[in-house]
Amino acid sequence: MKIAIIGAGNMGGAMARGLAKGTVVAEEDIWVSNPTSPKLEALKAFHPGIHTTTDNQEAVDAADWIILAVKPWLLESVVNALRFRPSQVIISVVAGVAFDRLAAMLGNDRTLFRMIPNTAISEQASMNLISARNASKEQEGFILSLFNELGLTMIIPETQLNAAMILTSCGIAYVLKYIHAATEAGVEMGIAPRTALKMVAQSVKGAAELILRNDTHPAVEIDKVTTPGGITVKGLNELEHAGFSSAVIRAMKACL
């Protein structure tokens, strides 16, 4: 199975690097196109087996599945300049472009997927949200196997994509904001910045693994580390006094 990625920006490049680290598609079966060469050269430096080109059509002609990873305002001009075979499956990671618009450009009968990853896909740790249109069970199974190597992948209705994107793509920025703030606290308490950053990042990773690997809930895990009169519960109460939970909820809802 050959994959073409149209666009080597932040997301397209991250997806190419993540796929090249996986086992479902060989590095030599990945094509990446971009209008300029520097980003392509950066990809080749780490993954020399990837095919790169500044000609979008060359990449499309070589592939069975095509990932559109261009800016929303460029999508129509990029797609209109390309010729697709009827059997080719299109995966769009273009934010805010619904199936109806994609089908108008690519054909009502074409198999389409909309995908919303986050930038952790380059580290094979993304939350990947996928919706399908005209897809067979086998095609859905393939896309799950392809992207489950790059994190956790879920197929959900298109009507849920916007809300789920806020939790995952916007949400990763909010988690990074917490890591930054907690690191600053560590520096204020006398820990070297890089050391504090690693401590906080590993703690966040550990908290996530507790949830993902066990049938548990954040409240259950919090109870395990909050002894009566202890320092953790004092800190948690300070967060709530400052409106921590409310701020997170409001931030998520503000994105709708």
N, C-alpha and C positions, 0 to 999 in steps of 0.2 A: 504494500500500500504506500503510495507516494503522496506526500503532503506539500502544498505550496502555501507560503505565507506572504501575502501582499502587504508590505509595509514593515520596516525594520525599526520603528520607533521604540518607545519605552515598552509597550505591551507586545508588539510583534517580535522585538528582539528577545524579550524575556521568554516568550513562548518557544521561540526557536531554541534557545539555550536549554530550556526545560525538556523539550522533546528530544533533543540530542543526548540528554543524560538518561533517557528512558530506554526501554527494551522493546516496546511495541512497534516502533518505526526505527529503522536503521538511520544513522546519521547521514548516510549517502542517499537516502530517499527523501531528504528534506530540501526543499528549494525555498529561498527567501529573495524577494525582489524589493528594491527601494530606488527612488529616483537618483539618489546620490550615493557615492561609494564609501565614505568614511565609516558609516555604521555597518556596512557589509564587511568591510575589512576587519572591524573589531570582532565580528562574529567568527570570521575565518581564523582569526588569531587563536581563539580558544577551541573552535570546532572545525578543523580544516576539511572534514568530510562533507560539510554542508555545501550545497550548490548555491551560489549567489549570482545575482544578475540585476542590472538596472532596467531590464526589459520585462515588464509585468506579463506580457503575453508568453514569453519564453517559459516563465515559471508555471503559468496556468497550463500550457501545453504538456508539461512534464508530469502533471499531478492528477490524482484521482479525487482527492479532497482538497479544497481550497479554503484557506482562512483569510478573511478580509479584516485587516487590522490597520485601517486608515482613519484619518480624522472624519467626523460626520459630514463636514461641509465638502469633503473631497470624494465621498463615496460614489455619488451619482456619476461624476465625470470619469472616475476610475473604472467603474463597472461598464459604462457605455462604450469605453474604448477597448473592451475585451470581448473575445469570442469564447464561449464555453461549450463543451460537449454536453449533450443531454444527460449523460450518466454521471456527470461530476456533481459531487455534494459540496454545498457551500456552507461554511461556518462563519457567521458574522460576529465579530467582537466590537462592532461599532456601536457606541452607546446611544441609546435613545431612538434607534431606527427599528420600527416594529416589522413583524412579518408581512403585513399588508404592503408596506412600501418596498420591502425586499422582493416580494413576489411580483410587484409591478415592474421591477427592473429586471428580474431574473427568470420570471415565468411562474405561473400558478402551479404547475405540475412538478416543479423542481423540489428535490429534497433540501430543506433548509434547517439549519440550527442557528439559534442565537446563543451566544456564550458570554458570560461575564466572569472572567477570572480576576485575580488581583496580582499585584507585582511580585508576590512571593512565589509565583509560578516558576521563576527562574531557579528557585531553590527547592523545587518539587514540594512546596508546602502551601499551595494556593487553595482557596475555597472557590471551586468552579461551579457556576450556576449555568444550567443549560435548559433551553426550551427547544422542542422539535416540531417540525411541520412536514408532513408527507414522508415521515421516516418509518422504515421497517424496524421490527424488534432487533434484527441483526445489526442494522446501522446504529440504533441506540446502544446496543451492547458494545459495538466497536468504539463509539465515542466515549463511553464510560471507561472502558479498559485503557484507552489512550490517555485520558486526562486524570484517571485515578492514580496513575504513576506520578502525577504532578501535584498531588494534594488530595483533597476530598471533593468528589464530583457528585452533583445531584441534578436530576432532570425534574424540572418543575413547570407548572403552567406559565405561559407568557404573562398572564395577568398578575403573577406574583414576582416577576423579575425586578421591577423597580424597587419594591420594598426589600427584597432579598439583597439587591445590590447595595442598598444603604447599609445593611448589616455587615456586609463583607468588604466591598471595595472602599466605601467611605469609612467603615468601621476599622479597617486596618490603620488608617491615619489616626483615629482616636486612640487606639492602643499604642501607637508610636508616640503620641502626645503624652500618654501616661508614662511611658518608658523614659522620655526626655525629662519630664517633671521629677520623677522619682530619682533619676540620676543626679539632677541638680540638688535634691535633698541630700543624697549621699555625699556629694562634694562639700556641701555646707557642714556636714558632720565629720569631715576630715578624710574621706576616702578619695583616692585618685580618680579623676574622671573616667578613664578607660576601664578601670577596675570596677567602679560603680556601675557603669553601663553594662558590662558583662554580667554582673550579679543580678541586675534588674531584668535584663533580657532573658536570662536563664530561668528566673523565677516566673516570668510570664509564660515561657515555653512549658515549664513544669505544670503551671495551673491549667493550661490548655490540654496537656496530655492527661491530667487527672479526669477531665470531663470526657475527652474523646475515647479514652481506653477503658472507662468504667461506666457502669450504669448508675450514675450519681448526678448530683445537682450542686450548683455553686453554694447554695445555702448549707448543704450537708457538709461540704468541705470547709466552709468558713467556721462552722461550729466546732470542727475538730481542732482548730488552732486558736480559738478564743476562750481561754480559761477565765473564770470569774475574777475580776479585778486585775486582769493581765494587761500587758501593753498593747496587744493586737486589738482588743475590743475598744480601748481608748482611742486608738487611731481610726478605727472604723466609725466610731461615733463622731469624731471630728469631721470625717468625710461627709457624713450625713448632715451634720450641722451646716456644712458649707454647701449643701445641695448637690452632692456628687451624683446620686442616682437620678435625680430630677434633671440635672444638666446633661447626662448621657442620653436620657429619653428625649429631651427637647432637641438635642443635637441631631439625633437620628430622624425625628419627625420633621425637623426644619428642612431636610433634604428632599422631602416629597414634593 
